[in-house]
Amino acid sequence: MNINSAELFAPVYNRAFKSIMNHTKERWTFPGGRASCKSSFISICIVLLIVLFPKLNALILRRYSKSLRLSVFEQIVWAIDKLHMRRSNGKTAGFKIPKSRTAALPIIYVRKDGRQQQIIFAGLDDPEKLKSLKVSNGYIGILWIEEKTEVDPTDLQNVKISALRGGDTFYIFESYNPPSAVRHWCNAEAKQDDPRRMIVHTTFLDIPKDWLGDAILHDIEQTKKNNKRSYENIYLGKATGTGQQIFENIVLREITADEIQSWDETLQGIDWGYYPDPYAYGSMHYDAKTATLYIWDELYLYKHGNDEAFKKTAEHMEAHGMSIYEDRQTADSAEPKSVADFHKWGGNTRGAIKGKGSRDAGFKWLQGLRAIVIDPVRCPHASDEFTLYEHEIDKRTGEIMEGYPEGQPDHFLALTRYATERTWRHAGA
């Protein structure tokens, strides 16, 4: 099989490609910044390995089944078409793509002799189900864990033990954007020595600009200009935290539409601002049974007066199935005029109770939750603030200072305290 690698992936992946095709390692880990095309490269390799080795089948994992169809499934289809390997009729070899758009069903490779290999897509919603995975031909010799940071490390280890068996040659791919927290298990695990693993760190700087497009390049430049630390974490793939993260219970993952629709209540908060501080609105849901807060929506506005902010928030809430007139928003009471304006225009807006010690009490309650789940695509500002909020260091002694620091970006942190205050005050935090 002859391929022109320059048309398929950037030169930065050449070394990894040679290693994979020659099987010099067993595990290839791809931490890197957003827009580094690591998922595209892995999908190309998986399709080629299936074609080259008749006994191999592939298992592709994400944390939630609902995420599969519009992410890794479409990525594999892209790779198949890029390599011109879709089956055109019943007599030729090629990949059969299921027509169903409701689930990520297996993609089948049919060889000329009729033997079939599978590319299976599965979520780790229920890892026990994966123990019974079987294939009719060969064995599962390829495993790809996409968005590894979403996955529980114990579940991942159990899947490796139960799924990768029955053969003597295995290919394990892991891809993720490194979390900002230095102590996150993915960042810590990447530092462990493993002679059977190759780590390939890439960023958008390694990719030809015309492959990326103007929209993503503009977003990169804006992020670099406005928030260098976020730029380094998101696009350069650096763990920008110092190890003093205040909130160590953050889980960054997609929050699905089905999850949102299942909630009987959402909580809304507002932090007032104009410029350079923004006006910030956010929506979340608290599950008391599991002590988990889900942050799923945000709106940040700059240089918007109260009347403009009210209109934009009303439109935003309506577009997301809510109403500014019916769904309560708890706002910073330090600006009573702003609260009164929103209330005057019909908003179900109330000032937060606040009071002495309320800031510390709210943060303490948030720290004590089992998890704070944030959708980083829907809520990039919330994601940044929660993951980058850190204890400060005493410059004289070098010791970590107690309490919650002032001066770090905290607009979403503040509105989260307001939105949830009825809950944490009732809990006696």
QUICOR-V830456 format. One record per residue. N is the residue number from 1. RES is the residue in one letter. PHI is phi in radians with two decimals (* if undefined). BURIAL is I if it has 16 or more other ideal C-beta (glycine too) atoms within 10 Angstrom, else O. Layout:
N&RES&PHI&BURIAL + N&RES&PHI&BURIAL
This chain:
1&M&*&O + 2&N&-1.85&O + 3&I&-2.30&O + 4&N&-1.72&O + 5&S&-1.06&O + 6&A&-1.10&O + 7&E&-1.52&O + 8&L&-1.83&I + 9&F&-2.66&I + 10&A&-1.21&I + 11&P&-0.98&O + 12&V&-1.05&I + 13&Y&-1.65&I + 14&N&-1.04&O + 15&R&-1.09&O + 16&A&-1.15&I + 17&F&-1.09&I + 18&K&-1.11&O + 19&S&-1.11&O + 20&I&-1.17&I + 21&M&-1.16&O + 22&N&-1.68&O + 23&H&0.89&O + 24&T&-1.39&O + 25&K&-2.25&I + 26&E&-2.07&O + 27&R&-2.44&I + 28&W&-2.18&I + 29&T&-1.87&I + 30&F&-2.09&I + 31&P&-1.42&I + 32&G&3.06&I + 33&G&-1.33&I + 34&R&-1.11&I + 35&A&1.23&I + 36&S&-1.69&I + 37&C&1.09&I + 38&K&-1.19&I + 39&S&-1.19&I + 40&S&-1.12&I + 41&F&-1.10&I + 42&I&-1.09&I + 43&S&-1.10&I + 44&I&-1.05&I + 45&C&-1.12&I + 46&I&-1.10&I + 47&V&-1.08&I + 48&L&-1.14&I + 49&L&-1.13&I + 50&I&-1.08&I + 51&V&-1.21&I + 52&L&-1.34&O + 53&F&-2.17&I + 54&P&-1.08&O + 55&K&-1.63&O + 56&L&-1.48&I + 57&N&-2.18&I + 58&A&-2.12&I + 59&L&-2.13&I + 60&I&-2.02&I + 61&L&-2.05&I + 62&R&-2.37&I + 63&R&-1.09&I + 64&Y&-2.14&I + 65&S&-1.02&I + 66&K&-1.11&I + 67&S&-1.46&I + 68&L&-1.21&I + 69&R&-1.04&I + 70&L&-1.60&O + 71&S&-2.17&I + 72&V&-1.18&I + 73&F&-1.08&I + 74&E&-1.13&O + 75&Q&-1.15&I + 76&I&-1.17&I + 77&V&-1.05&I + 78&W&-1.02&O + 79&A&-1.14&I + 80&I&-1.05&I + 81&D&-1.23&O + 82&K&-1.10&I + 83&L&-1.61&I + 84&H&0.99&O + 85&M&-2.11&I + 86&R&-1.34&O + 87&R&-1.23&I + 88&S&-1.63&O + 89&N&-2.69&O + 90&G&-1.26&O + 91&K&-1.85&O + 92&T&-1.64&O + 93&A&-1.32&O + 94&G&2.75&I + 95&F&-1.63&I + 96&K&-1.71&O + 97&I&-1.69&I + 98&P&-1.07&O + 99&K&-1.45&O + 100&S&-1.06&O + 101&R&-1.79&O + 102&T&-1.69&O + 103&A&-2.65&O + 104&A&-1.56&I + 105&L&-1.33&I + 106&P&-1.05&I + 107&I&-1.69&I + 108&I&-1.88&I + 109&Y&-1.79&I + 110&V&-1.82&I + 111&R&-1.44&O + 112&K&-1.08&O + 113&D&-1.52&O + 114&G&1.61&O + 115&R&-1.16&O + 116&Q&-2.14&I + 117&Q&-2.16&I + 118&Q&-2.07&I + 119&I&-1.95&I + 120&I&-1.74&I + 121&F&-1.99&I + 122&A&-2.57&I + 123&G&-1.76&I + 124&L&-1.66&I + 125&D&-0.98&O + 126&D&-2.35&O + 127&P&-1.09&I + 128&E&-1.09&O + 129&K&-1.12&O + 130&L&-1.28&I + 131&K&-1.17&O + 132&S&-1.76&O + 133&L&-1.10&I + 134&K&-2.38&O + 135&V&-2.20&I + 136&S&-1.36&O + 137&N&-2.25&O + 138&G&1.28&I + 139&Y&-2.62&I + 140&I&-1.41&I + 141&G&-1.97&I + 142&I&-2.16&I + 143&L&-2.28&I + 144&W&-2.14&I + 145&I&-1.81&I + 146&E&-1.59&I + 147&E&0.93&I + 148&K&-1.01&I + 149&T&-1.11&I + 150&E&-1.36&I + 151&V&-1.62&I + 152&D&-1.29&O + 153&P&-1.08&O + 154&T&-1.20&O + 155&D&-1.06&I + 156&L&-1.11&I + 157&Q&-1.11&O + 158&N&-1.13&I + 159&V&-1.13&I + 160&K&-1.02&O + 161&I&-1.19&O + 162&S&-1.47&O + 163&A&-1.58&I + 164&L&-1.57&I + 165&R&-2.73&O + 166&G&1.59&O + 167&G&-2.51&O + 168&D&-2.12&O + 169&T&-2.26&O + 170&F&-2.30&I + 171&Y&-2.25&I + 172&I&-2.01&I + 173&F&-2.00&I + 174&E&-2.30&I + 175&S&-2.36&I + 176&Y&-3.01&I + 177&N&-1.64&I + 178&P&-0.98&I + 179&P&-1.14&I + 180&S&-1.22&I + 181&A&-1.22&I + 182&V&-1.02&I + 183&R&-1.49&O + 184&H&-1.01&I + 185&W&-1.05&O + 186&C&-1.16&I + 187&N&-1.16&I + 188&A&-1.17&O + 189&E&-1.16&O + 190&A&-1.16&I + 191&K&-1.52&O + 192&Q&-1.31&O + 193&D&-1.29&O + 194&D&-2.55&O + 195&P&-1.12&O + 196&R&-1.67&O + 197&R&-2.14&O + 198&M&-2.00&I + 199&I&-1.81&I + 200&V&-2.15&I + 201&H&-1.70&I + 202&T&-2.30&I + 203&T&-2.39&I + 204&F&-1.08&I + 205&L&-1.16&O + 206&D&-1.53&I + 207&I&-1.89&I + 208&P&-0.95&O + 209&K&-1.03&O + 210&D&-1.27&O + 211&W&-1.41&O + 212&L&-1.58&O + 213&G&1.68&O + 214&D&-1.16&O + 215&A&-1.10&O + 216&I&-1.23&I + 217&L&-1.14&O + 218&H&-1.14&O + 219&D&-1.10&O + 220&I&-1.08&I + 221&E&-1.13&O + 222&Q&-1.15&O + 223&T&-1.12&I + 224&K&-1.09&O + 225&K&-1.26&O + 226&N&-1.60&O + 227&N&-2.65&I + 228&K&-1.07&O + 229&R&-1.16&O + 230&S&-1.14&I + 231&Y&-1.03&I + 232&E&-1.15&I + 233&N&-1.32&I + 234&I&-1.28&I + 235&Y&-1.79&I + 236&L&-1.73&I + 237&G&1.17&I + 238&K&-1.67&I + 239&A&-1.41&I + 240&T&-1.45&I + 241&G&-1.24&I + 242&T&-1.73&O + 243&G&1.70&O + 244&Q&-1.89&I + 245&Q&-1.01&I + 246&I&-1.37&I + 247&F&-1.80&I + 248&E&-1.72&O + 249&N&-1.90&I + 250&I&-1.45&I + 251&V&-2.14&I + 252&L&-1.71&I + 253&R&-2.86&I + 254&E&-1.16&I + 255&I&-1.83&I + 256&T&-1.35&O + 257&A&-1.07&O + 258&D&-1.10&O + 259&E&-1.09&I + 260&I&-1.08&I + 261&Q&-1.19&O + 262&S&-1.41&O + 263&W&-1.39&O + 264&D&-1.58&O + 265&E&-2.69&O + 266&T&-2.10&I + 267&L&-2.03&I + 268&Q&-2.07&I + 269&G&-2.30&I + 270&I&-2.37&I + 271&D&-2.07&I + 272&W&-1.31&I + 273&G&-3.06&I + 274&Y&-2.37&O + 275&Y&-2.96&O + 276&P&-1.36&O + 277&D&-1.28&O + 278&P&-1.51&I + 279&Y&-1.41&I + 280&A&-2.24&I + 281&Y&-2.18&I + 282&G&-2.62&I + 283&S&-2.23&I + 284&M&-2.68&I + 285&H&-2.40&I + 286&Y&-1.95&I + 287&D&-1.77&O + 288&A&-1.17&O + 289&K&-1.13&O + 290&T&-1.88&O + 291&A&0.91&O + 292&T&-2.17&I + 293&L&-1.82&I + 294&Y&-1.93&I + 295&I&-1.82&I + 296&W&-2.20&I + 297&D&-2.63&I + 298&E&-2.63&I + 299&L&-2.55&I + 300&Y&-2.05&I + 301&L&-2.29&I + 302&Y&-2.07&O + 303&K&0.97&O + 304&H&-2.00&I + 305&G&-1.18&O + 306&N&-1.03&I + 307&D&-1.16&O + 308&E&-1.18&O + 309&A&-1.12&I + 310&F&-1.10&I + 311&K&-1.09&O + 312&K&-1.13&O + 313&T&-1.18&I + 314&A&-1.07&I + 315&E&-1.15&O + 316&H&-1.13&I + 317&M&-1.13&I + 318&E&-1.10&O + 319&A&-1.15&O + 320&H&-1.89&O + 321&G&1.37&O + 322&M&-2.21&I + 323&S&-2.38&O + 324&I&-1.16&I + 325&Y&-1.51&O + 326&E&-2.03&O + 327&D&-1.48&I + 328&R&-1.12&I + 329&Q&-2.04&I + 330&T&-1.77&I + 331&A&-2.06&I + 332&D&-1.06&I + 333&S&-1.39&I + 334&A&-1.22&O + 335&E&-2.10&I + 336&P&-1.05&O + 337&K&-1.13&O + 338&S&-1.12&I + 339&V&-1.06&I + 340&A&-1.14&O + 341&D&-1.05&I + 342&F&-1.07&I + 343&H&-1.16&O + 344&K&-1.10&O + 345&W&-1.47&O + 346&G&1.81&O + 347&G&-1.24&I + 348&N&-1.46&O + 349&T&-1.94&I + 350&R&-2.26&I + 351&G&-1.38&I + 352&A&-1.17&I + 353&I&-1.24&O + 354&K&0.95&O + 355&G&1.70&O + 356&K&-1.04&O + 357&G&1.42&O + 358&S&-1.20&I + 359&R&-1.08&I + 360&D&-1.12&O + 361&A&-1.13&I + 362&G&-1.14&I + 363&F&-1.15&I + 364&K&-1.07&O + 365&W&-1.13&I + 366&L&-1.09&I + 367&Q&-1.11&O + 368&G&-1.47&O + 369&L&-1.19&I + 370&R&-1.08&O + 371&A&-2.77&O + 372&I&-2.01&I + 373&V&-1.59&I + 374&I&-2.18&I + 375&D&-1.44&I + 376&P&-1.22&I + 377&V&-1.39&O + 378&R&-1.24&I + 379&C&-2.28&I + 380&P&-1.12&I + 381&H&-1.21&I + 382&A&-1.06&I + 383&S&-1.04&I + 384&D&-1.11&I + 385&E&-1.11&I + 386&F&-1.20&I + 387&T&-1.40&I + 388&L&-1.74&I + 389&Y&-1.31&I + 390&E&-2.34&I + 391&H&-1.14&I + 392&E&-1.60&I + 393&I&-1.85&O + 394&D&-1.20&O + 395&K&-1.13&O + 396&R&-1.40&O + 397&T&-1.78&O + 398&G&1.36&O + 399&E&-1.54&O + 400&I&-1.21&O + 401&M&-1.48&O + 402&E&-1.31&O + 403&G&1.49&O + 404&Y&-1.93&I + 405&P&-1.20&O + 406&E&-1.72&O + 407&G&1.67&O + 408&Q&-1.46&O + 409&P&-0.92&I + 410&D&-2.55&I + 411&H&-1.15&I + 412&F&-1.30&I + 413&L&-1.02&I + 414&A&-1.15&I + 415&L&-1.18&I + 416&T&-1.16&I + 417&R&-1.10&I + 418&Y&-1.15&I + 419&A&-1.08&I + 420&T&-1.79&I + 421&E&-1.09&I + 422&R&-1.12&O + 423&T&-1.35&O + 424&W&-1.29&I + 425&R&-1.18&O + 426&H&-1.16&O + 427&A&-1.34&O + 428&G&1.37&O + 429&A&-1.17&I
